[in-house]
Every structure is written in structure tokens, then in C-alpha cells.
């Protein structure tokens, strides 16, 4: 009888062992893992790659904590490579040139979520103590730009030089805003197109050697946008997380390096006004390259 009871107890234990192995702890972990989503997060290369990564890595890590999503930070060495990837819709979320949003509206339809409350303005910088005093002094000279399609630093500056000041220049595309400043300082270009925000981010040793001789009109700042393939609920979760990030002391410290003073909600209509500015004349198509 004792052996029969023992065999019965062993049989019952064997039957319940698989069920006990998937108790609440393990089951909840499996459900969480299944629900965790991974998204790519692209960043327009305003700075050289190591600096860009150092700025955005802690922001992405904080965003992961706030949303529960996983993000893969994607940077490129050249703005042209970034533009190609953006035009193909390779990024789920991306911090991007505002004019790019208009360019892909009919193909990728990225949706603006947040942008800095401080508007974007293009600037022309020259070497401190140099002979260039005003935009008309640049006629026939070379001017450095980060890329053909950088909005404030290139499109808006080139448009104003030609249409407002009637100046013809030779553009020199040097990949990043940081490279623009170095080209001007070293005398490799008579002037450089950039934006106020990136100039403020330069070391004092760089800023002290430069002088701003012209500022363009303003437009809404660089937005964080989402591809429409991302579920709307996830888009809103990321939007709210970025807005909340800017409310914390630690978040403000991280965002000021972008530089972003304060994120505010934005939508496509905020950027549609640029369609009337005639910037398409200066836009260089990169599709098919």
C-alpha cells in the first residue's frame, strides 16, 4: 500500500511540475518581453559622430525608462547618408531638419511630435577680424555649408544671399556644422552658413574666433517625428515622455546639449508655412543616388 501511495504521489508531482514551472513570476516576465517593442531613433548629424552619440545616448536611455520601449540610436557620418535613409523611411523616430518633413510628406508622411520652443534661424559667420563685414562682401567668394539641404544653415542662407542681397557665391559642403566653423577659422572659406543653436554649443575657443554678420528669418525648430508605421498610441507615449523629460532637472541638462531649451507639442501644420518660401529652388534631390 505504501508503495502504491508513493507512486501516486510521484505521478501527481510529475503532472503539476510543468504548471508550477510557469507560475506568475515567469509568466509575467514572458508577457513583458513579448510586449517590449524596439524602435530605431535617428538623429541628423549636426555634430561629428562621437559628440552626437555622447549627447543623445543618455537621452535615449532616459526615453527607454519613461516609455518601456527599446530604442536603437542611429547616427551617420555624413548628412547626405542620413538624408538618404530618412527619404527611404528607415527611421521609426527621428530628430530631423524641419524642411525634410515637407519633402517626404507624400512618400513617408512622418508625423511631427515635439520641437524646441526656440525657433530656428540661419546665420552667416566670418572670421573675427577678417575683411568681410556684410553679405554683399561675399560676392564671388566661397561659403561653407554643412550640406545642400540643411534648412537654416544652407537653404535659408543661400536663398537670402541670392534673392535678398543678390550675391553669387560658390558653395562648399563640408558635412557638419562643426566643420563649417573650422573652415571659416582656418581661412578655407570666406564665410559659413550655420544656425544659432550650434554656434552656442561650440567651445569658447571656437566662438571667440567667429563673428555673425547676418541672421535669416525664423521658422519652427527641428522636430522629433514618427513614421506612420509606429502605432499612434506609441507615438503619443514618446511625445509625452519627451515633454516630461524637459520638466525634470536632469532632463533639462541633457536636452540643452542638443540644444533644446524646452520641447513643446507640434504637428505638420506648424511646418507647412515653409512651402511658400521658395526653398525648393535650392533643395538638391538625393533620391536614386
WOCORVEN-V761623 format. One record per pair of residues at least 12 apart in sequence whose ideal C-beta (glycine too) atoms are under 10 Angstrom apart, sorted by the first residue. I is the first residue (numbers start at 0). J is the second residue. D is the distance in Angstrom with one decimal. If there is no record, write none. Layout:
I_J_D, I_J_D
This chain:
31_67_8.5, 34_67_8.2, 34_68_9.9, 35_63_9.8, 35_67_6.7, 35_68_7.0, 35_69_6.1, 36_66_9.1, 36_67_8.5, 36_68_5.2, 36_69_7.0, 36_70_9.7, 36_91_9.2, 36_229_8.8, 36_230_8.6, 36_233_6.8, 37_63_9.9, 37_68_7.1, 37_69_4.1, 37_70_7.3, 37_71_6.5, 37_91_8.8, 38_62_9.8, 38_63_10.0, 38_66_9.2, 38_68_5.9, 38_69_7.3, 38_70_5.5, 38_71_7.3, 38_90_8.7, 38_91_3.9, 38_92_5.8, 38_225_8.8, 38_226_9.0, 38_228_9.9, 38_229_6.7, 38_233_7.7, 38_237_8.2, 39_70_7.3, 39_71_4.9, 39_72_8.3, 39_73_5.4, 39_84_9.4, 39_89_7.0, 39_90_5.2, 39_91_4.8, 39_92_7.2, 39_93_8.2, 39_226_9.1, 40_55_7.9, 40_58_9.1, 40_59_6.0, 40_62_7.8, 40_63_9.9, 40_68_9.6, 40_70_4.5, 40_71_6.7, 40_72_5.5, 40_73_6.6, 40_74_9.8, 40_90_7.0, 40_91_7.0, 40_92_4.7, 40_93_6.9, 40_94_7.9, 40_223_8.6, 40_237_9.1, 41_55_9.9, 41_71_9.4, 41_72_8.2, 41_73_4.6, 41_74_7.6, 41_75_8.2, 41_81_6.8, 41_84_6.8, 41_85_6.7, 41_89_7.4, 41_90_3.6, 41_91_8.4, 41_92_7.3, 41_93_3.9, 41_94_7.2, 41_95_7.4, 41_224_9.6, 42_54_8.4, 42_55_5.3, 42_58_9.3, 42_59_9.1, 42_72_7.0, 42_73_7.2, 42_74_5.6, 42_75_8.8, 42_81_8.2, 42_90_9.0, 42_92_9.7, 42_93_7.1, 42_94_4.9, 42_95_8.4, 42_221_9.7, 42_223_9.5, 42_257_8.9, 43_74_9.1, 43_75_8.9, 43_78_6.9, 43_81_5.8, 43_82_8.6, 43_85_8.2, 43_93_7.6, 43_94_6.1, 43_95_5.4, 43_96_5.7, 43_99_8.0, 43_145_9.6, 43_146_9.5, 43_149_8.5, 43_150_9.9, 43_221_7.0, 44_74_6.2, 44_75_5.6, 44_76_7.1, 44_77_7.0, 44_78_5.5, 44_79_9.7, 44_80_8.4, 44_81_5.6, 44_82_9.9, 44_145_8.4, 44_146_9.0, 44_174_7.6, 44_175_6.0, 44_176_9.0, 44_177_9.8, 45_78_8.5, 45_94_9.1, 45_96_9.3, 45_145_7.5, 45_149_8.5, 45_152_8.8, 45_175_6.7, 45_176_5.2, 45_177_8.2, 45_193_9.4, 45_194_8.4, 45_196_8.3, 45_197_5.6, 45_200_8.5, 45_221_8.5, 45_257_8.5, 45_258_9.6, 46_74_9.5, 46_175_6.1, 46_176_6.8, 46_177_5.6, 46_178_9.7, 46_197_7.4, 46_200_7.5, 46_201_9.6, 46_256_9.6, 46_257_9.8, 47_74_9.8, 47_76_8.3, 47_174_8.5, 47_175_5.8, 47_176_9.5, 47_177_5.7, 47_178_7.9, 48_74_5.4, 48_75_7.6, 48_76_5.7, 48_77_9.6, 48_175_8.9, 49_74_9.3, 50_74_10.0, 50_175_9.2, 50_177_7.6, 50_200_8.9, 50_256_9.0, 51_72_9.2, 51_74_5.2, 51_75_9.3, 51_76_9.9, 51_175_8.8, 51_177_9.9, 51_257_9.7, 52_72_7.0, 52_74_5.9, 53_256_8.2, 54_74_10.0, 54_200_8.9, 54_253_8.0, 54_254_9.4, 54_255_9.8, 54_256_4.6, 54_257_6.2, 54_258_9.0, 55_70_9.8, 55_72_5.8, 55_73_9.9, 55_74_7.5, 55_94_7.9, 55_253_8.9, 55_256_8.7, 55_257_7.7, 56_72_6.3, 56_74_9.9, 56_253_9.6, 57_249_8.8, 57_250_9.7, 57_252_9.2, 57_253_5.2, 57_256_8.9, 58_70_9.5, 58_72_8.9, 58_94_9.4, 58_241_8.7, 58_244_7.4, 58_250_8.3, 58_253_5.1, 58_254_6.9, 58_256_8.6, 58_257_7.6, 58_259_9.3, 59_71_8.6, 59_72_5.0, 59_92_9.8, 59_253_9.9, 60_72_9.3, 60_253_9.4, 61_240_8.2, 61_241_9.5, 61_243_9.8, 61_244_6.0, 61_247_8.8, 61_249_7.6, 61_250_6.6, 61_253_6.7, 61_254_9.7, 62_92_9.0, 62_223_9.8, 62_236_9.9, 62_237_7.0, 62_240_5.6, 62_241_7.1, 62_244_7.2, 62_250_9.9, 63_240_9.3, 64_240_8.8, 64_244_9.9, 65_236_8.3, 65_237_8.7, 65_239_8.3, 65_240_3.8, 65_241_8.5, 65_243_6.5, 65_244_6.8, 65_247_9.9, 65_250_9.3, 66_233_7.8, 66_236_5.2, 66_237_6.0, 66_239_8.7, 66_240_5.0, 66_241_9.5, 67_233_10.0, 67_236_8.2, 67_240_9.6, 68_91_9.5, 68_92_9.5, 68_229_9.8, 68_233_7.0, 68_236_7.6, 68_237_7.5, 68_240_9.0, 70_91_8.4, 70_92_7.4, 70_237_9.0, 71_90_9.7, 71_91_8.9, 73_89_7.9, 73_90_6.5, 73_91_9.6, 73_92_9.8, 73_93_8.3, 76_174_7.5, 76_175_9.0, 77_145_9.8, 77_146_7.9, 77_172_9.7, 77_174_5.4, 77_175_8.5, 78_96_8.6, 78_144_9.9, 78_145_6.0, 78_146_3.9, 78_147_8.9, 78_148_7.6, 78_149_6.7, 78_152_10.0, 78_153_9.6, 78_172_8.5, 78_173_10.0, 78_174_6.3, 78_175_7.2, 78_176_9.6, 78_285_9.9, 79_146_6.2, 79_147_8.4, 79_148_8.5, 79_172_8.5, 79_174_8.2, 79_283_9.3, 79_285_6.3, 79_288_7.9, 80_174_9.8, 80_285_9.5, 81_93_8.8, 81_95_8.5, 81_96_9.2, 81_99_9.4, 81_146_8.9, 82_95_9.3, 82_96_8.3, 82_99_7.1, 82_102_9.0, 82_103_10.0, 82_146_7.4, 82_147_9.2, 82_148_6.2, 82_149_9.7, 82_283_9.3, 82_284_9.9, 82_285_5.3, 82_286_9.4, 82_288_9.4, 83_285_5.7, 83_286_7.9, 83_287_9.6, 83_288_6.7, 85_99_6.0, 85_100_9.7, 85_102_8.9, 85_103_6.9, 85_107_7.8, 85_109_8.1, 85_224_9.3, 85_226_9.9, 85_285_9.6, 86_99_8.2, 86_102_7.5, 86_103_6.1, 86_106_7.3, 86_107_7.4, 86_284_9.1, 86_285_6.6, 86_286_5.7, 86_287_9.8, 86_288_9.8, 87_103_9.4, 87_106_9.1, 87_107_8.1, 87_286_8.6, 88_103_7.5, 88_106_7.5, 88_107_4.2, 88_108_9.0, 88_109_7.9, 88_226_5.9, 88_227_9.1, 88_228_8.0, 89_107_9.5, 89_226_8.9, 90_107_9.4, 90_109_8.4, 90_224_8.5, 90_225_9.2, 90_226_6.7, 91_109_10.0, 91_224_9.9, 91_225_6.9, 91_226_5.3, 91_228_7.3, 91_229_5.4, 91_233_9.0, 91_234_9.6, 91_237_9.4, 92_109_9.2, 92_112_8.0, 92_223_6.3, 92_224_7.1, 92_225_5.4, 92_226_7.5, 92_229_7.2, 92_233_9.4, 92_234_8.4, 92_237_6.3, 92_241_9.7, 93_109_7.2, 93_221_9.9, 93_222_9.0, 93_223_7.1, 93_224_5.8, 93_225_8.2, 93_226_8.1, 94_113_9.6, 94_114_9.4, 94_221_6.0, 94_222_7.6, 94_223_5.2, 94_224_8.1, 94_257_7.6, 94_259_9.1, 95_109_7.5, 95_111_9.1, 95_150_9.7, 95_221_6.4, 95_222_6.7, 95_223_7.9, 95_224_5.9, 96_119_9.2, 96_146_9.0, 96_148_6.8, 96_149_6.3, 96_150_4.8, 96_151_8.5, 96_152_9.3, 96_153_9.5, 96_154_8.8, 96_221_6.5, 96_222_9.3, 97_111_8.4, 97_114_7.8, 97_118_9.9, 97_119_6.7, 97_150_5.5, 97_151_8.5, 97_218_6.2, 97_219_5.8, 97_220_7.1, 97_221_6.1, 97_222_6.4, 97_224_9.5, 97_265_9.4, 97_269_8.7, 97_270_5.3, 97_273_6.9, 98_119_9.9, 98_148_7.0, 98_149_8.7, 98_150_4.3, 98_151_9.1, 98_153_9.7, 98_154_6.2, 98_155_8.9, 98_218_8.4, 98_270_8.0, 98_273_6.1, 98_274_9.7, 98_276_9.1, 98_278_6.3, 98_279_9.2, 98_281_9.9, 98_282_7.4, 99_148_7.3, 99_149_9.8, 99_150_7.9, 99_221_9.4, 99_222_9.5, 99_224_8.6, 99_270_9.7, 99_282_9.8, 100_150_9.8, 100_219_9.5, 100_221_9.6, 100_222_6.6, 100_224_6.1, 100_265_9.7, 100_267_7.0, 100_269_9.4, 100_270_5.2, 100_271_9.2, 100_273_8.9, 101_150_9.8, 101_267_8.7, 101_270_6.2, 101_271_7.3, 101_272_9.9, 101_273_6.1, 101_274_6.3, 101_278_8.8, 101_279_9.0, 101_282_9.5, 102_148_8.1, 102_278_10.0, 102_279_8.8, 102_282_7.1, 102_284_8.8, 102_285_9.7, 102_286_9.5, 103_224_9.3, 103_226_9.7, 103_286_10.0, 104_267_7.3, 104_270_9.2, 104_271_8.8, 104_274_9.6, 106_286_8.8, 107_224_9.3, 107_226_6.5, 107_227_7.8, 107_228_9.4, 108_224_9.7, 108_226_8.1, 108_227_5.3, 108_228_9.9, 108_267_8.7, 109_222_8.7, 109_223_9.9, 109_224_4.0, 109_225_6.7, 109_226_5.9, 109_227_7.5, 109_229_9.9, 109_267_8.8, 110_222_9.2, 110_224_5.9, 110_225_5.1, 110_226_7.9, 110_227_6.3, 110_229_8.6, 110_231_8.8, 110_234_6.6, 110_238_9.6, 110_265_9.8, 110_266_7.6, 110_267_6.8, 111_219_8.5, 111_221_9.9, 111_222_4.1, 111_223_7.7, 111_224_5.1, 111_225_8.4, 111_238_9.5, 111_264_8.8, 111_265_4.6, 111_266_5.7, 111_267_5.8, 111_268_9.1, 111_269_6.7, 111_270_6.6, 112_222_6.7, 112_223_5.1, 112_224_6.3, 112_225_5.8, 112_234_6.4, 112_235_8.3, 112_237_6.5, 112_238_4.2, 112_239_9.3, 112_241_7.1, 112_242_9.1, 112_262_8.8, 112_264_7.3, 112_265_7.1, 112_266_8.5, 113_220_9.7, 113_222_6.6, 113_223_5.2, 113_224_9.2, 113_237_8.7, 113_238_5.8, 113_239_9.3, 113_240_9.6, 113_241_4.9, 113_242_6.3, 113_244_9.6, 113_245_8.6, 113_259_8.8, 113_261_9.7, 113_262_4.2, 113_263_6.6, 113_264_6.0, 113_265_6.2, 114_219_5.8, 114_220_4.6, 114_221_6.4, 114_222_4.1, 114_223_7.3, 114_224_9.3, 114_241_9.9, 114_259_8.3, 114_261_10.0, 114_262_6.9, 114_263_6.6, 114_264_8.5, 114_265_4.6, 114_266_10.0, 114_269_7.5, 114_270_8.9, 115_196_8.0, 115_219_8.8, 115_220_4.1, 115_221_7.0, 115_222_8.8, 115_223_9.9, 115_245_9.3, 115_254_8.4, 115_257_7.7, 115_258_7.8, 115_259_4.4, 115_260_5.8, 115_261_6.8, 115_262_6.5, 115_263_7.6, 115_265_9.5, 116_219_9.8, 116_220_7.7, 116_245_9.3, 116_259_8.5, 116_260_6.1, 116_261_4.7, 116_262_7.5, 116_263_4.8, 116_265_9.8, 117_195_8.5, 117_196_7.4, 117_217_9.1, 117_219_10.0, 117_220_6.1, 117_258_8.4, 117_259_7.9, 117_260_5.0, 117_261_7.9, 117_263_9.8, 118_151_9.4, 118_195_9.5, 118_216_9.2, 118_217_3.8, 118_218_6.2, 118_219_6.3, 118_220_5.8, 119_150_6.7, 119_151_4.7, 119_152_9.4, 119_155_8.4, 119_194_6.0, 119_195_8.1, 119_196_7.5, 119_215_9.0, 119_216_9.9, 119_217_6.4, 119_218_5.3, 119_219_6.9, 119_220_4.7, 119_221_6.8, 120_151_6.0, 120_155_8.0, 120_156_9.9, 120_194_6.5, 120_195_5.5, 120_196_8.8, 120_214_5.4, 120_215_5.5, 120_216_7.2, 120_217_4.8, 120_218_7.9, 120_220_9.6, 121_144_9.8, 121_149_8.6, 121_150_7.6, 121_151_3.8, 121_152_5.7, 121_153_7.8, 121_154_8.0, 121_155_4.1, 121_156_4.4, 121_157_9.0, 121_158_9.0, 121_159_7.6, 121_192_6.2, 121_193_7.4, 121_194_5.8, 121_195_8.4, 121_213_8.4, 121_214_7.3, 121_215_3.9, 121_216_8.6, 121_217_9.1, 121_218_9.1, 122_151_7.8, 122_152_7.9, 122_155_9.7, 122_156_7.6, 122_190_9.9, 122_191_8.8, 122_192_7.4, 122_193_5.6, 122_194_6.4, 122_195_5.8, 122_196_9.8, 122_197_9.3, 122_198_6.6, 122_209_9.6, 122_211_5.0, 122_212_8.4, 122_213_6.7, 122_214_5.3, 122_215_7.3, 123_137_7.8, 123_142_7.6, 123_152_9.7, 123_156_6.0, 123_159_8.7, 123_160_7.9, 123_164_9.9, 123_183_9.7, 123_189_10.0, 123_190_5.3, 123_191_7.2, 123_192_6.2, 123_193_8.1, 123_210_9.6, 123_211_6.9, 123_212_5.3, 123_213_4.1, 123_214_8.0, 123_215_8.6, 124_142_10.0, 124_143_9.3, 124_179_7.7, 124_180_6.9, 124_183_5.8, 124_184_9.4, 124_188_9.9, 124_190_6.5, 124_191_5.1, 124_192_8.1, 124_193_6.0, 124_198_6.8, 124_206_9.4, 124_208_9.5, 124_209_4.6, 124_210_6.6, 124_211_5.6, 124_212_7.3, 124_213_9.0, 125_137_8.5, 125_142_9.7, 125_183_6.4, 125_184_10.0, 125_188_9.3, 125_189_7.0, 125_190_4.8, 125_191_7.8, 125_209_7.2, 125_210_5.5, 125_211_8.3, 125_212_5.6, 125_213_9.4, 126_180_9.9, 126_183_5.5, 126_184_6.0, 126_185_8.8, 126_186_6.8, 126_188_9.4, 126_189_8.6, 126_190_8.5, 126_191_9.4, 126_208_6.4, 126_209_6.8, 126_210_7.4, 127_183_9.6, 127_184_8.7, 127_206_9.3, 127_207_6.9, 127_208_5.1, 127_209_6.0, 127_210_5.0, 128_208_8.6, 128_210_8.1, 129_183_8.7, 129_184_10.0, 129_186_8.3, 129_189_8.0, 129_190_8.9, 129_208_9.8, 129_209_9.8, 129_210_7.8, 129_212_9.8, 130_189_8.8, 131_183_9.6, 131_189_5.9, 131_190_6.0, 131_210_8.6, 131_212_6.5, 132_210_9.2, 132_212_6.6, 133_164_8.3, 133_166_9.7, 133_212_6.0, 133_213_7.5, 134_156_9.2, 134_159_7.6, 134_160_6.0, 134_163_8.1, 134_164_4.3, 134_165_9.5, 134_166_5.7, 134_168_9.3, 134_190_8.4, 134_212_6.8, 134_213_5.1, 135_160_9.3, 135_164_5.7, 135_165_8.0, 135_166_6.0, 136_164_9.9, 136_166_8.7, 136_189_8.1, 136_190_8.7, 136_212_8.3, 137_160_7.0, 137_164_8.4, 137_166_5.5, 137_167_8.9, 137_168_5.4, 137_169_9.7, 137_188_9.8, 137_189_5.8, 137_190_5.6, 137_212_8.9, 137_213_9.4, 138_160_9.1, 138_164_8.6, 138_165_8.4, 138_166_4.8, 138_167_6.1, 138_168_7.3, 139_166_8.5, 139_167_6.5, 139_168_7.3, 139_169_7.8, 139_189_9.3, 140_166_8.9, 140_167_9.3, 140_168_5.9, 140_169_7.1, 140_188_8.0, 140_189_3.9, 140_190_7.2, 141_168_6.8, 141_169_4.5, 141_170_7.6, 141_171_5.0, 141_182_8.9, 141_187_8.0, 141_188_4.9, 141_189_5.8, 141_190_8.3, 141_191_9.8, 142_156_7.9, 142_157_8.2, 142_160_7.6, 142_166_9.2, 142_168_4.6, 142_169_7.2, 142_170_6.1, 142_171_6.7, 142_179_9.2, 142_182_9.5, 142_183_9.1, 142_188_5.9, 142_189_6.4, 142_190_4.9, 142_191_6.6, 142_192_6.2, 143_170_8.0, 143_171_4.8, 143_172_7.8, 143_173_5.1, 143_176_9.8, 143_178_7.4, 143_179_4.6, 143_180_8.5, 143_181_8.8, 143_182_4.2, 143_183_6.3, 143_187_7.2, 143_188_3.8, 143_189_8.7, 143_190_7.4, 143_191_4.2, 143_192_7.1, 143_193_8.8, 144_156_7.3, 144_157_7.4, 144_168_9.7, 144_170_5.6, 144_171_7.0, 144_172_5.6, 144_173_7.2, 144_174_9.8, 144_176_9.4, 144_178_9.8, 144_179_6.7, 144_182_9.7, 144_188_9.0, 144_190_9.9, 144_191_7.3, 144_192_4.5, 144_193_8.4, 145_172_7.2, 145_173_6.6, 145_174_6.4, 145_175_5.5, 145_176_5.2, 145_177_8.7, 145_178_7.1, 145_179_5.7, 145_191_8.8, 145_192_7.6, 145_193_7.4, 145_194_9.3, 145_197_8.8, 146_170_9.9, 146_172_5.6, 146_173_8.6, 146_174_7.1, 146_175_8.6, 146_176_9.8, 146_283_8.6, 146_285_9.6, 147_170_7.4, 147_172_6.2, 147_281_7.3, 147_282_7.4, 147_283_4.0, 147_284_9.6, 147_285_8.5, 148_172_9.8, 148_278_9.4, 148_281_8.3, 148_282_5.9, 148_283_6.1, 148_284_9.2, 148_285_7.6, 149_172_9.1, 149_175_9.6, 149_176_7.9, 149_179_9.3, 149_192_7.5, 149_193_8.6, 149_194_8.1, 150_194_8.3, 150_215_9.8, 150_218_7.1, 150_219_10.0, 150_220_9.9, 150_221_8.3, 150_270_10.0, 150_273_8.1, 150_278_7.7, 150_282_9.8, 151_176_9.9, 151_192_8.1, 151_193_7.8, 151_194_4.1, 151_195_8.2, 151_196_8.6, 151_197_9.2, 151_214_9.8, 151_215_6.7, 151_216_9.8, 151_217_8.7, 151_218_7.3, 151_220_9.1, 151_221_9.1, 152_175_10.0, 152_176_6.4, 152_179_7.1, 152_191_8.3, 152_192_4.6, 152_193_4.8, 152_194_5.2, 152_197_7.8, 152_215_9.6, 153_170_7.8, 153_172_8.1, 153_179_9.5, 153_192_5.4, 153_193_9.2, 153_194_9.8, 153_278_9.8, 153_281_7.4, 153_282_9.6, 153_283_9.5, 154_192_9.1, 154_215_9.5, 154_273_9.2, 154_276_8.6, 154_277_9.9, 154_278_4.7, 154_279_9.1, 154_280_9.2, 154_281_5.0, 154_282_6.7, 154_283_9.7, 155_192_8.4, 155_194_9.0, 155_214_10.0, 155_215_4.4, 155_216_7.3, 155_217_9.3, 155_218_7.5, 155_273_9.3, 155_276_7.9, 155_278_7.1, 155_281_8.8, 156_168_9.6, 156_170_9.8, 156_190_9.2, 156_191_9.1, 156_192_3.9, 156_193_8.3, 156_194_9.2, 156_213_7.7, 156_214_9.6, 156_215_6.1, 156_281_9.4, 157_170_7.0, 157_192_7.2, 157_278_9.0, 157_280_9.0, 157_281_5.0, 158_215_8.1, 158_216_9.8, 158_276_7.2, 158_277_6.8, 158_278_6.0, 158_280_7.4, 158_281_5.8, 159_192_9.8, 159_213_7.3, 159_214_9.5, 159_215_5.4, 159_216_8.1, 160_190_9.4, 160_192_8.7, 160_213_8.4, 160_215_9.8, 161_280_8.7, 161_281_8.3, 162_276_10.0, 162_277_7.5, 162_280_8.8, 162_281_9.8, 163_213_9.4, 163_215_9.1, 163_216_9.9, 164_213_8.2, 168_188_9.5, 168_189_8.1, 168_190_8.1, 168_192_9.6, 169_188_9.1, 169_189_9.3, 170_188_9.4, 170_192_8.5, 170_281_9.5, 171_187_7.6, 171_188_5.4, 171_189_9.6, 171_191_8.8, 171_192_10.0, 172_283_9.5, 173_187_8.4, 173_188_7.9, 173_191_8.3, 175_193_9.9, 175_197_8.8, 176_191_8.6, 176_192_9.1, 176_193_5.2, 176_194_7.2, 176_196_9.0, 176_197_4.1, 176_198_8.0, 176_200_8.5, 176_201_8.6, 177_193_9.3, 177_197_7.6, 177_200_8.9, 177_201_7.3, 177_205_8.2, 178_191_8.9, 179_191_3.9, 179_192_6.7, 179_193_5.3, 179_197_8.5, 179_198_9.6, 179_209_9.8, 180_193_6.9, 180_197_8.2, 180_198_7.4, 180_201_6.1, 180_202_10.0, 180_205_5.5, 180_206_8.4, 180_208_8.3, 180_209_6.3, 181_201_9.8, 181_205_7.8, 181_208_9.8, 183_205_9.7, 183_208_8.2, 183_209_6.4, 183_210_9.5, 184_204_9.6, 184_205_7.0, 184_207_10.0, 184_208_4.9, 184_209_6.9, 185_208_9.8, 190_209_9.9, 190_210_9.8, 190_212_7.3, 190_213_8.8, 191_209_8.2, 192_213_9.5, 192_215_9.2, 193_209_9.0, 193_211_9.0, 194_214_9.8, 194_215_9.1, 194_220_9.3, 194_221_9.2, 195_211_8.2, 195_214_7.5, 195_215_9.9, 195_217_9.5, 195_258_9.5, 196_220_8.0, 196_221_8.6, 196_257_8.0, 196_258_4.9, 196_259_8.5, 196_260_9.1, 197_257_9.9, 197_258_7.9, 198_211_7.4, 199_255_9.6, 199_258_6.4, 200_255_9.1, 200_256_7.2, 200_257_8.5, 200_258_5.6, 216_276_8.5, 218_269_9.3, 218_270_7.8, 218_272_7.6, 218_273_6.0, 218_276_8.1, 218_278_9.7, 219_263_9.7, 219_265_6.5, 219_269_4.9, 219_270_5.7, 219_272_8.2, 219_273_8.3, 220_257_10.0, 220_258_9.9, 220_259_7.9, 220_260_9.3, 220_262_9.6, 220_263_9.2, 220_265_8.6, 220_269_9.7, 221_257_8.3, 221_259_8.4, 222_262_9.5, 222_265_5.5, 222_266_9.2, 222_267_9.4, 222_269_8.1, 222_270_7.4, 223_237_7.6, 223_238_8.0, 223_241_6.2, 223_259_9.5, 223_262_7.9, 223_265_9.0, 224_265_9.2, 224_267_9.2, 224_270_9.8, 225_237_6.8, 225_238_8.1, 238_262_8.8, 238_264_6.7, 238_265_9.4, 239_264_9.3, 240_262_10.0, 241_254_8.6, 241_259_9.1, 241_262_5.1, 241_264_9.5, 242_261_9.1, 242_262_5.5, 242_263_7.7, 242_264_7.0, 243_262_9.3, 244_259_9.5, 244_262_7.3, 245_259_7.3, 245_260_8.5, 245_261_5.2, 245_262_4.7, 245_263_8.8, 246_261_8.9, 246_262_9.4, 250_262_9.3
